[in-house]
Every structure is written in structure tokens, then in C-alpha cells.
Amino acid sequence: MKKVLTIGVFDLLHMGHVELFRKAKALGDYLIVAVQNSEMVEKYKPGAHLVCSTEERCYMVGAIRWVDEVVTYNSSDEIVGLLDFDILAKGPDQNNEAFQRALKIAEERGIEVVTLPRTEGISSTDLKSRVAK
């Protein structure tokens, strides 16, 4: 069985997130989605202004039919080193320092890394801006 991991914040769940999960699940048999803990998001992205708590985001992500398991994480390099999986499905904008370390760990472990495209015209930042108006 091929296990796929994807990692993110997943605040204000939207079509782009669901498409990510659908495409990631198509890469294997079992999809694990790692949702970043709110405290860590607020620490490293103070302008993010999360709408949903860690628990709420995990609940919503877990309700998506393509998601088999939801876990929480503090740092992407830490979770990549801890979990057993075969493919890391990532977005094109996941390039921060911790994620670079995660990619190195994946490479060292022989884990395939697949970059999935963003869904055009939708993002959590855009949704927050539209709601604010």
C-alpha cells in the first residue's frame, strides 16, 4: 500500500484544498494530511490570522472523502521525519526553511516528492479579503 502525505495549515477550507486532497490521494492508496498546530502558525506567520482552531481544521479536513488520516504537526521537517509514508505531495509555494529541511529528509529516506499545482483563482488569503469586504 502506497501512503501519501500532504502538509499544510488548511484554514478556511476551500475548493483548492479539496482538489489538493483529491490529487494527492490519486498518487497512492492512503492519504495522510498533516494540519499545522495553531500555536506554530501564529508563531511563524503572525499575519496569518487564523479563523479556525487546530481542532476545527482537523475535523473539516477529516470529513473530506479522500482523506484517510489526519495528524497535527509543529514543524514540517519534524513530521516528515516521524511518519511512515512513500510520497510527499506538496504545493509549489511550500519553500520555507523548515520545509527545505523536510525535503532533505524525504530525499534521504527515498521518499518521492510530487509538487501539485495550485487551483487557480482561490486561496485562503483571497477568501479572507473577500469576506472582509
Disulfide bonds with the S-S distance in Angstrom:
none
